[in-house]
Amino acid sequence: MTKLYTPEILALAVELADHPRLGAPDVSAEVRSRTCGGTLTLDLALDDAGRVDALGMQVSACAIGQSAAAIFAREARGRGPEEMLAALGEIETWLAGEAKNRGDTPRWPGIAILTPASGYPARHGAILLPWKAAVEALCKEAAPR
């Protein structure tokens, strides 16, 4: 059996300190994992095209959820709703073991670090938190600037 909490996963969790909640976000969303109870609040500042310009988070989840949030934060800037929805779908498919070729990871950079957690269904909800929050937030109407 693969070790769940690898040094790489644990190291990612500390990166969340670089992404505190935003003071005046354009949109925010809070999501909860039904499998583990972890929560993530995501604040986004958007550019004129509705893509992520800046982000902040508050994460109350296991190290897997925290690491997923850090991986998300590294690559979220410049992405719009369609890209976030596509990424969420790819990650859900991967976690469900339905990828065309077993072992194929989603295209989101860095996600392969979470491969040890893909074999633990109780952690899947924590992994999905940032992408679910992004999709929810980006589907809201932006606050007036």
Contact map, one row per residue, 1 for C-alpha under 8 A:
1110000000000000000000000000000000000000000000000000000000000000000000000000000000000000000000000000000000000000000000000000000000000000000000000
1111000000000000000000000000000000000000000000000000000000000000000000000000000000000000000000000000000000000000000100000000000000000000000000000
1111110000000000000000000000000000000000000000000000000000000000000000000000000000000000000000000000000000000000000100000000000000000000000000000
0111110000000000000000000000000000000000000000000000000000000000000000000000000000000000000000000000000000000000000110000000000000000000000000000
0011111011000000000000000000000000000000000000000000000000000011000000000000000000000000000000000000000000000000000100000000000000000000000000000
0011111111000000000000000000000000000000000000000000000000000000000000000000000000000000000000000000000000000000000000000000000000000000000000000
0000111111100000000000000000000000000000000000000000000000000000000000000000000000000000000000000000000000000000000000000000000000000000000000000
0000011111110000000000000000000000000000000000000000000000000000000000000000000000000000000000000000000000000000100000000000000000000000000000000
0000111111111000000000000000000000000000000000000000000000000011001000000000000000000000000000000000000000000000110000000000000000000000000000000
0000111111111100000000000000000000000000000000000000000000000010001000000000000000000000000000000000000000000000000000000000000000000000000000000
0000001111111110000000000000000000000000000000000000000000000000001000000000000000000000000000000000000000000000000000000000000000000000000000000
0000000111111111000000000000000000000000000000000000000000000000011001100000000000000000000000000000000000000000000000000000000000000000000000000
0000000011111111000000000000000000000000000000000000000000000011011001000000000000000000000000000000000000000000000000000000000000000000000000000
0000000001111111100000000000000000000000000000000000000000000000000000000000000000000000000000000000000000000000000000000000000000000000000000000
0000000000111111111000000000000000000000000000000000000000000000000001000000000000000000000000000000000000000000000000000000000000000000000000000
0000000000011111111100000000000000000000000000000000000010000000010011000000000000000000000000000000000000000000000000000000000000000000000000000
0000000000000111111100000000000000000000000000000000000000000000000000000000000000000000000000000000000000000000000000000000000000000000000000000
0000000000000011111100000000000000000000000000000000000000000000000000000000000000000000000000000000000000000000000000000000000000000000000000000
0000000000000011111110000000000000000000000000000000001110000000000000001000000000000000000000000000000000000000000000000000000000000000000000000
0000000000000001111111000000000000000000000000000000000111000000000000000000000000000000000000000000000000000000000000000000000000000000000000000
0000000000000000001111100000000000000000011000000000001111000000000000000000000000000000000000000000000000000000000000000000000000000000000000000
0000000000000000000111111000000000000000001100000000001110000000000000000000000000000000000000000000000000000000000000000000000000000000000000000
0000000000000000000011111000000000000000000000000000000000000000000000000000000000000000000000000000000000000000000000000000000000000000000000000
0000000000000000000001111100000000000000000010000000000000000000000000000000000000000000000000000000000000000000000000000000000000000000000000000
0000000000000000000001111111000000000000001110000000000000000000000000000000000000000000000000000000000000000000000000000000000000000000000000100
0000000000000000000000011111000000000000001111000000000000000000000000000000000000000000000000000000000000000000000000000000000000000000000001111
0000000000000000000000001111100000000000001110000000000000000000000000000000000000000000000000000000000000000000000000000000000000000000110111100
0000000000000000000000001111110000000000111100000000000000000000000000000000000000000000000000000000000000000000000000000000000000000000100000000
0000000000000000000000000011111000000000111000000000000000000000000000000000000000000000000000000000000000000000000000000000000000001101100000000
0000000000000000000000000001111100000011110000000000000000000000000000000000000000000000000000000000000000000000000000000000000000001000000000000
0000000000000000000000000000111110000011100000000000000000000000000000000000000000000000000000000000000000000000000000000000000010011000000000000
0000000000000000000000000000011111001111000000000000000000000000000000000000000000000000000000000000000000000000000000000000000010000000000000000
0000000000000000000000000000001111111110000000000000000000000000000000000000000000000000000000000000000000000000000000000000110010000000000000000
0000000000000000000000000000000111111100000000000000000000000000000000000000000000000000000000000000000000000000000000000000100000000000000000000
0000000000000000000000000000000011111000000000000000000000000000000000000000000000000000000000000000000000000000000000000111110000000000000000000
0000000000000000000000000000000011111100000000000000000000000000000000000000000000000000000000000000000000000000000000000110110000000000000000000
0000000000000000000000000000000111111110000000000000000000001000000000000000000000000000000000000000000000000000000000000000000000000000000000000
0000000000000000000000000000000111011111000000000000000000111100100000000000000000000000000000000000000000000000000000000000010000000000000000000
0000000000000000000000000000011110001111100000000000000000111000000000000000000000000000000000000000000000000000000000000000000010000000000000000
0000000000000000000000000000011100000111110000000000000011111000000000000000000000000000000000000000000000000000000000000000000011001000000000000
0000000000000000000000000001111000000011111000000000000011100000000000000000000000000000000000000000000000000000000000000000000000001000000000000
0000000000000000000010000001110000000001111100000000001111000000000000000000000000000000000000000000000000000000000000000000000001001100100000000
0000000000000000000011001111100000000000111110000000001110000000000000000000000000000000000000000000000000000000000000000000000000000000100000000
0000000000000000000001001111000000000000011111000001111100000000000000000000000000000000000000000000000000000000000000000000000000000000100000000
0000000000000000000000011110000000000000001111100001111000000000000000000000000000000000000000000000000000000000000000000000000000000000000000000
0000000000000000000000000100000000000000000111111111110000000000000000000000000000000000000000000000000000000000000000000000000000000000000001000
0000000000000000000000000000000000000000000011111111100000000000000000000000000000000000000000000000000000000000000000000000000000000000000000000
0000000000000000000000000000000000000000000001111110000000000000000000000000000000000000000000000000000000000000000000000000000000000000000000000
0000000000000000000000000000000000000000000001111110000000000000000000000000000000000000000000000000000000000000000000000000000000000000000000000
0000000000000000000000000000000000000000000001111111000000000000000000000000000110000000000000000000000000000000000000000000000000000000010000000
0000000000000000000000000000000000000000000001111111100000000000000000000000111110000000000000000000000000000000000000000000000000000000000000000
0000000000000000000000000000000000000000000111100111111000000000000000000001111100000000000000000000000000000000000000000000000000000000000000000
0000000000000000000000000000000000000000000111100011111000000000000000000000110000000000000000000000000000000000000000000000000000000000000000000
0000000000000000000000000000000000000000000111000001111100000000000000000000100000000000000000000000000000000000000000000000000000000000000000000
0000000000000000001011000000000000000000011110000001111110000000000000001000100000000000000000000000000000000000000000000000000000000000000000000
0000000000000000001111000000000000000000011100000000011111000000000000000000000000000000000000000000000000000000000000000000000000000000000000000
0000000000000001001111000000000000000001111000000000001111100000000000000000000000000000000000000000000000000000000000000000000000000000000000000
0000000000000000000110000000000000000001110000000000000111110000000000000000000000000000000000000000000000000000000000000000000000000000000000000
0000000000000000000000000000000000000111100000000000000011111000110010000000000000000000000000000000000000000000000000000000000000000000000000000
0000000000000000000000000000000000000111000000000000000001111100010000000000000000000000000000000000000000000000000000000000000000000000000000000
0000000000000000000000000000000000001111000000000000000000111111110000000000000000000000000000000000000000000000000000000000010000000000000000000
0000000000000000000000000000000000000100000000000000000000011111110000000000000000000000000000000000000000000000000000000000010000000000000000000
0000100011001000000000000000000000000000000000000000000000001111111000000000000000000000000000000000000000000000000000000000000000000000000000000
0000100010001000000000000000000000000000000000000000000000001111111100000000000000000000000000000000000000000000010010000010011000000000000000000
0000000000000000000000000000000000000100000000000000000000101111111110000000000000000000000000000000000000000000000000000010011110000000000000000
0000000000011001000000000000000000000000000000000000000000111111111111000000000000000000000000000000000000000000000000000000000000000000000000000
0000000011111000000000000000000000000000000000000000000000000011111111100000000000000000000000000000000000000000010000000000000000000000000000000
0000000000000000000000000000000000000000000000000000000000000001111111110000000000000000000000000000000000000010010000000000011111000000000000000
0000000000000001000000000000000000000000000000000000000000100000111111111000000000000000000000000000000000000000000000000000001011000000000000000
0000000000011011000000000000000000000000000000000000000000000000011111111100000000000000000000000000000000000000000000000000000000000000000000000
0000000000010000000000000000000000000000000000000000000000000000001111111110000000000000000000000000000000001110000000000000000000000000000000000
0000000000000000000000000000000000000000000000000000000000000000000111111111000000000000000000000000000000000000000000000000000001100000000000000
0000000000000000001000000000000000000000000000000000001000000000000011111111100000000000000000000000000000000000000000000000000000000000000000000
0000000000000000000000000000000000000000000000000000000000000000000001111111100000000000000000000000000000000000000000000000000000000000000000000
0000000000000000000000000000000000000000000000000000000000000000000000111111100000000000000000000000000000011000000000000000000000000000000000000
0000000000000000000000000000000000000000000000000001000000000000000000011111111000000000000000000000000000000000000000000000000000000000000000000
0000000000000000000000000000000000000000000000000011111000000000000000001111111000000000000000000000000000000000000000000000000000000000000000000
0000000000000000000000000000000000000000000000000011100000000000000000000001111100000000000000000000000000000000000000000000000000000000000000000
0000000000000000000000000000000000000000000000000011000000000000000000000001111110110000000000000000000000000000000000000000000000000000000000000
0000000000000000000000000000000000000000000000000111000000000000000000000000011111110000000000000000000000000000000000000000000000000000010000000
0000000000000000000000000000000000000000000000000110000000000000000000000000001111111000000000000000000000000000000000000000000000000110011000000
0000000000000000000000000000000000000000000000000000000000000000000000000000000111111100000000000000000000000000000000000000000000000000000000000
0000000000000000000000000000000000000000000000000000000000000000000000000000001111111110000000000000000000000000000000000000000000000000000000000
0000000000000000000000000000000000000000000000000000000000000000000000000000001111111111000000000000000000000000000000000000000000100110000000000
0000000000000000000000000000000000000000000000000000000000000000000000000000000011111111100000000000000000000000000000000000000000100010000000000
0000000000000000000000000000000000000000000000000000000000000000000000000000000001111111110000000000000000000000000000000000000000000000000000000
0000000000000000000000000000000000000000000000000000000000000000000000000000000000111111111000000000000001110000000000000000000000100000000000000
0000000000000000000000000000000000000000000000000000000000000000000000000000000000011111111100000000000000000000000000000000000100110000000000000
0000000000000000000000000000000000000000000000000000000000000000000000000000000000001111111110000000000000000000000000000000000000000000000000000
0000000000000000000000000000000000000000000000000000000000000000000000000000000000000111111111000000000001100000000000000000000000000000000000000
0000000000000000000000000000000000000000000000000000000000000000000000000000000000000011111111100000000011000000000000000000000100000000000000000
0000000000000000000000000000000000000000000000000000000000000000000000000000000000000001111111110000000000000000000000000000000100000000000000000
0000000000000000000000000000000000000000000000000000000000000000000000000000000000000000111111111110000000000000000000000000000000000000000000000
0000000000000000000000000000000000000000000000000000000000000000000000000000000000000000011111111110000111000000000001000000000000000000000000000
0000000000000000000000000000000000000000000000000000000000000000000000000000000000000000001111111100000000000000000001101001000000000000000000000
0000000000000000000000000000000000000000000000000000000000000000000000000000000000000000000111111110000000000000000000000000000000000000000000000
0000000000000000000000000000000000000000000000000000000000000000000000000000000000000000000011111110010000000000000000000000000000000000000000000
0000000000000000000000000000000000000000000000000000000000000000000000000000000000000000000011111111010000000000000000000000000000000000000000000
0000000000000000000000000000000000000000000000000000000000000000000000000000000000000000000011011111111110000000000000000000000000000000000000000
0000000000000000000000000000000000000000000000000000000000000000000000000000000000000000000000000111110100000000000000000000000000000000000000000
0000000000000000000000000000000000000000000000000000000000000000000000000000000000000000000000000011111100000000000000000000000000000000000000000
0000000000000000000000000000000000000000000000000000000000000000000000000000000000000000000000001111111100000000000000000000000000000000000000000
0000000000000000000000000000000000000000000000000000000000000000000000000000000000000000000000000010111110000000000000000000000000000000000000000
0000000000000000000000000000000000000000000000000000000000000000000000000000000000000000000001000011111111000000000000000000000000000000000000000
0000000000000000000000000000000000000000000000000000000000000000000000000000000000000000001001000010001111100011000000000000000000000000000000000
0000000000000000000000000000000000000000000000000000000000000000000000000000000000000010011001000000000111110011000000000000000000000000000000000
0000000000000000000000000000000000000000000000000000000000000000000000000000000000000010010000000000000011111010000000000000000000000000000000000
0000000000000000000000000000000000000000000000000000000000000000000000000010000000000010000000000000000001111110000000000000000000000000000000000
0000000000000000000000000000000000000000000000000000000000000000000000100010000000000000000000000000000000111111000000000000000000000000000000000
0000000000000000000000000000000000000000000000000000000000000000000000100000000000000000000000000000000000011111100000000000000000000000000000000
0000000000000000000000000000000000000000000000000000000000000000000100100000000000000000000000000000000011111111111000000000000000000000000000000
0000000000000000000000000000000000000000000000000000000000000000000000000000000000000000000000000000000011001111111000000000000000000000000000000
0000000110000000000000000000000000000000000000000000000000000000000000000000000000000000000000000000000000000111111100000000000000000000000000000
0000000010000000000000000000000000000000000000000000000000000001001100000000000000000000000000000000000000000011111111000000000000000000000000000
0000000000000000000000000000000000000000000000000000000000000000000000000000000000000000000000000000000000000011111111100000000000000000000000000
0111100000000000000000000000000000000000000000000000000000000000000000000000000000000000000000000000000000000000111111110000000000000000000000000
0001000000000000000000000000000000000000000000000000000000000001000000000000000000000000000000000000000000000000011111111011000000000000000000000
0000000000000000000000000000000000000000000000000000000000000000000000000000000000000000000001100000000000000000011111111011000000000000000000000
0000000000000000000000000000000000000000000000000000000000000000000000000000000000000000000000100000000000000000001111111000000000000000000000000
0000000000000000000000000000000000000000000000000000000000000000000000000000000000000000000000000000000000000000000111111111000000000000000000000
0000000000000000000000000000000000000000000000000000000000000000000000000000000000000000000000100000000000000000000011111111100000000000000000000
0000000000000000000000000000000000110000000000000000000000000000000000000000000000000000000000000000000000000000000000011111100000000000000000000
0000000000000000000000000000000000110000000000000000000000000001100000000000000000000000000000000000000000000000000011011111111000000000000000000
0000000000000000000000000000000000100000000000000000000000000000000000000000000000000000000000100000000000000000000011011111111100000000000000000
0000000000000000000000000000000011110000000000000000000000000000000000000000000000000000000000000000000000000000000000001111111110000000000000000
0000000000000000000000000000000010110100000000000000000000001101100100000000000000000000000000000000000000000000000000000011111110000000000000000
0000000000000000000000000000000000000000000000000000000000000001100110000000000000000000000000000000000000000000000000000011111111000000000000000
0000000000000000000000000000000000000000000000000000000000000000100100000000000000000001001100000000000000000000000000000001111111110000000000000
0000000000000000000000000000001110000011000000000000000000000000100110000000000000000000000000000000000000000000000000000000111111111000000000000
0000000000000000000000000000000000000001010000000000000000000000000110010000000000000000000000000000000000000000000000000000001111111100000000000
0000000000000000000000000000000000000000000000000000000000000000000000010000000000011011000000000000000000000000000000000000000111111110000000000
0000000000000000000000000000001000000000000000000000000000000000000000000000000000000001000000000000000000000000000000000000000111111111000000000
0000000000000000000000000000111000000001110000000000000000000000000000000000000000000000000000000000000000000000000000000000000011111111100000000
0000000000000000000000000000100000000000010000000000000000000000000000000000000010010000000000000000000000000000000000000000000001111111110000000
0000000000000000000000000000000000000000000000000000000000000000000000000000000010011000000000000000000000000000000000000000000000111111111000000
0000000000000000000000000000100000000000000000000000000000000000000000000000000000000000000000000000000000000000000000000000000000011111111100000
0000000000000000000000000011100000000000011100000000000000000000000000000000000000000000000000000000000000000000000000000000000000001111111100000
0000000000000000000000000010000000000000000000000100000000000000000000000000000110000000000000000000000000000000000000000000000000000111111111000
0000000000000000000000000000000000000000000000000000000000000000000000000000000010000000000000000000000000000000000000000000000000000011111110000
0000000000000000000000000010000000000000000000000000000000000000000000000000000000000000000000000000000000000000000000000000000000000001111111000
0000000000000000000000000010000000000000000000000000000000000000000000000000000000000000000000000000000000000000000000000000000000000000011111100
0000000000000000000000000110000000000000000001000000000000000000000000000000000000000000000000000000000000000000000000000000000000000000010111110
0000000000000000000000001110000000000000000000000000000000000000000000000000000000000000000000000000000000000000000000000000000000000000000011111
0000000000000000000000000100000000000000000000000000000000000000000000000000000000000000000000000000000000000000000000000000000000000000000001111
0000000000000000000000000100000000000000000000000000000000000000000000000000000000000000000000000000000000000000000000000000000000000000000000111
